[in-house]
Amino acid sequence: MLSILDILNRLLGYFNIQDRPKGQVFTVVAFLGNFYLLYIAIQNLRYPDFRWRGAMFLLAFLVLLYFIILNFVYYFTHKTVPFDISPRIEKALGGNQQQKKAAEQAMVAQSQTANNGLFSDDQILPANVAISTDQQHNLDQLMADLVTQGAVALNYQGLDDQALTHVAETTQQPVLAMGAPIAVPFFTLQKDADQFVILGGLNALSTQPIGTITAVGLMPVSQATKDYDLALAQVLITGGEGKKLGRSGLMPTKQPYTINVQVAYQDKPT
């Protein structure tokens, strides 16, 4: 059976087949091939001198059948089962070290993406933002929508506490469940009377106020708008659930969601 799976793996390697369809093929082949072990077990159990060998083949059949059933559930239903011990086995074996290291480096880097256009560094300044109670509610709802849509996973990028401790020691900051700050999918700046309100949402049809700019760089926003044209360059969500270093290990922490805002500016035409 292992020879058949190896040949099948080499054959499928010549085609551009994603992991899930390939996993489905392997699962079906393993399911059919596993019954050969059952046949050998039955044949050995018929004879007193070979019953111990038959019992071993029967045990191997049952163990493989357990994992094949798990694969059927995972690859064909996109779900898992409560009695799946695969994560425990992976953890005992150290997990996928390359993925773990990449995720750890990503959390340390705190990479930022999704600028609203291309700006040179001397065109961008950080903005101070005030968030009212209603805006906080809108921001919390936006994060909930991002999680529901599958755009954000609050799972520390799959890292265990040992890796999270290393990240916290490296950054000397709490480690957020979201990982790096999350870019708001759509955002725009709206002037409301004498205030400059940030609207954000999943798209242009679902925007809600999520913050108000109070200052750009060291200047109050009222002064900045007199001298410069302003535009939002980047809006990132940060905060929420996390873990921080404590005396005896990691401690859970929770902060309100907030936004980090970068504003692009240029001189007003004269």
C-alpha positions in Angstrom: 0.0 0.0 0.0 2.9 2.4 0.8 4.4 1.7 -2.6 1.1 2.6 -4.3 0.8 5.8 -2.3 4.4 6.7 -3.2 3.8 6.1 -6.9 0.5 8.1 -6.7 2.4 11.0 -5.0 5.0 11.0 -7.8 2.3 10.9 -10.5 0.3 13.8 -9.0 3.4 15.8 -8.6 3.5 16.3 -12.3 0.2 18.1 -12.2 -0.8 21.4 -10.6 -3.2 19.9 -8.0 -4.0 21.7 -4.8 -3.4 20.1 -1.4 -7.1 19.4 -0.7 -7.9 17.5 -3.9 -4.6 15.6 -3.5 -5.5 14.8 0.1 -8.9 13.5 -1.0 -7.3 11.1 -3.6 -4.8 9.8 -1.0 -7.6 9.3 1.5 -9.7 7.2 -0.9 -6.7 5.1 -1.9 -5.6 4.6 1.7 -9.2 3.6 2.6 -9.3 0.9 -0.1 -5.7 -0.3 0.5 -6.3 -0.5 4.3 -8.7 -3.4 3.8 -5.8 -5.5 2.5 -4.4 -5.3 6.1 -7.8 -6.6 7.3 -7.6 -9.5 4.8 -4.1 -10.4 6.1 -5.3 -10.1 9.7 -8.2 -12.5 9.1 -6.0 -15.0 7.3 -3.5 -15.1 10.2 -6.2 -15.3 12.8 -7.5 -18.5 11.3 -4.3 -20.4 12.4 -3.3 -20.7 16.1 0.4 -20.2 15.5 -0.2 -17.0 13.6 -2.9 -15.4 15.7 -0.5 -13.0 17.4 0.6 -11.8 14.0 -3.0 -11.5 12.9 -3.7 -9.4 16.0 -0.9 -7.0 15.1 -2.3 -6.6 11.6 -5.8 -6.1 13.0 -4.5 -3.4 15.3 -2.7 -1.7 12.4 -5.9 -1.8 10.4 -7.9 -0.2 13.2 -5.3 2.6 13.8 -5.1 3.4 10.1 -8.9 3.3 9.8 -9.1 5.9 12.6 -6.8 8.3 10.8 -8.4 7.7 7.5 -11.8 8.6 9.0 -10.3 11.8 10.3 -9.0 12.6 6.8 -12.4 11.9 5.3 -14.0 14.4 7.7 -11.2 17.0 7.1 -10.8 16.8 3.3 -14.4 16.1 2.3 -16.4 18.2 4.9 -13.9 21.0 5.8 -14.5 20.1 9.5 -12.8 18.4 12.4 -14.0 16.0 15.0 -13.8 16.3 18.8 -11.8 13.1 19.1 -9.1 14.2 16.7 -5.7 13.6 18.3 -3.7 14.8 15.3 -3.0 18.3 16.8 -1.6 16.6 20.0 0.6 14.3 17.9 1.8 17.3 15.8 2.6 19.3 19.0 4.4 16.3 20.5 6.5 16.1 17.4 7.3 19.8 17.4 4.8 20.8 14.7 5.7 22.4 11.4 8.9 24.2 12.4 9.1 26.2 9.1 5.6 27.5 9.4 6.1 28.3 13.1 9.3 30.2 12.4 7.7 32.2 9.6 4.7 33.1 11.7 6.9 34.1 14.6 9.0 36.3 12.3 5.9 37.9 10.9 4.6 38.7 14.4 8.0 40.3 15.3 8.1 42.3 12.1 4.5 43.6 12.6 4.4 44.1 8.8 1.9 46.7 7.5 0.2 46.5 4.2 -2.6 48.0 2.1 -1.7 51.6 1.7 -4.4 53.7 0.1 -2.1 54.7 -2.8 1.6 55.2 -3.2 3.2 58.0 -1.2 6.9 58.9 -0.5 7.9 58.9 3.1 8.1 62.7 3.3 4.5 62.9 2.3 3.2 60.9 5.3 2.7 61.7 8.9 1.1 59.8 11.8 -2.3 61.1 13.0 -3.7 61.2 16.5 -7.2 59.8 16.6 -10.0 60.1 19.1 -12.6 57.3 19.3 -16.1 58.0 20.7 -18.3 55.4 22.3 -20.4 54.9 19.1 -17.2 54.8 17.0 -15.8 52.2 19.3 -18.9 50.1 18.8 -18.5 50.4 15.0 -14.9 49.4 15.2 -15.7 46.4 17.4 -18.4 45.3 14.9 -16.0 45.7 12.0 -13.5 43.4 13.7 -16.3 40.9 14.4 -17.3 41.0 10.7 -13.6 40.5 9.6 -13.4 37.4 11.8 -16.8 36.1 10.5 -15.7 36.6 6.9 -12.5 34.7 7.6 -10.3 37.6 6.8 -8.9 37.6 10.3 -8.1 34.7 12.7 -7.6 35.5 16.4 -5.4 32.5 16.9 -1.9 34.0 17.4 -1.1 32.7 13.9 -1.1 29.2 15.3 1.9 29.7 17.6 2.2 27.9 20.9 3.1 29.7 24.2 6.8 28.9 23.9 6.9 30.7 20.5 4.7 33.6 21.8 7.1 34.0 24.8 10.0 34.4 22.4 8.1 37.0 20.4 7.1 38.9 23.6 10.7 38.8 24.8 12.0 40.1 21.4 9.5 42.9 21.1 9.0 43.7 24.8 5.3 44.2 24.0 2.2 42.1 24.4 1.5 39.6 21.6 -1.8 40.2 20.0 -4.1 37.4 19.0 -4.6 39.0 15.6 -0.8 39.0 15.0 0.2 42.1 13.2 -2.2 45.1 12.9 -5.0 44.5 10.4 -5.6 46.8 7.5 -9.1 48.1 7.2 -10.4 46.8 3.9 -12.0 50.2 2.9 -11.6 53.6 4.4 -12.1 57.2 3.6 -12.0 60.6 5.2 -15.1 62.7 5.6 -15.4 66.3 6.8 -18.3 66.7 9.3 -18.6 70.4 10.3 -15.2 71.1 11.8 -14.3 67.5 12.4 -12.5 65.0 10.1 -14.1 61.6 10.6 -12.6 58.3 9.4 -15.1 56.0 7.8 -14.2 52.3 7.6 -15.8 49.1 6.6 -15.6 45.8 4.7 -16.3 47.8 1.5 -17.6 51.1 0.3 -21.2 50.2 1.0 -20.7 49.3 4.6 -18.7 52.2 6.0 -19.2 53.5 9.5 -17.4 56.2 11.6 -14.5 54.5 13.4 -12.5 57.5 14.6 -11.9 61.3 14.4 -8.6 62.8 13.6 -7.5 65.4 16.2 -3.9 66.1 15.0 -1.6 65.4 12.1 2.0 65.1 13.2 2.5 67.8 15.8 -0.2 70.1 14.3 -3.9 70.3 15.3 -6.0 69.1 12.5 -7.6 72.5 12.1 -4.2 74.1 11.5 -3.1 71.2 9.2 -6.1 71.6 6.9 -5.4 75.3 6.5 -2.0 74.7 5.1 -2.3 71.2 3.5 -4.5 68.9 1.5 -5.0 65.7 3.5 -5.8 62.2 2.5 -5.8 58.9 4.4 -2.8 56.7 3.5 -3.3 53.8 5.8 -5.7 52.7 8.6 -4.8 49.7 10.7 -6.7 48.0 13.5 -4.8 46.9 16.5 -5.5 45.9 20.1 -7.9 43.3 21.3 -7.0 40.0 23.0 -3.4 39.2 23.6 -0.8 37.8 26.0 2.0 39.6 27.8 5.0 38.5 29.8 4.3 37.8 33.5 6.4 36.6 36.4 5.6 33.0 35.8 4.9 33.0 32.1 2.4 34.5 29.7 -0.7 36.3 31.1 -3.9 37.0 29.1 -4.6 40.7 28.4 -7.3 42.5 26.6 -7.4 46.1 25.2 -10.0 48.0 23.3 -9.6 47.9 19.5 -8.0 51.0 18.2 -6.7 52.3 14.9 -3.2 53.5 13.7 -3.6 56.1 11.1 -1.1 57.5 8.5 -2.1 60.7 6.7 -0.7 61.8 3.4 -0.4 65.6 2.8 0.7 68.1 0.2 0.8 71.9 0.1 -2.4 73.6 -0.8 -2.2 75.2 -4.3 -1.6 78.9 -4.1 
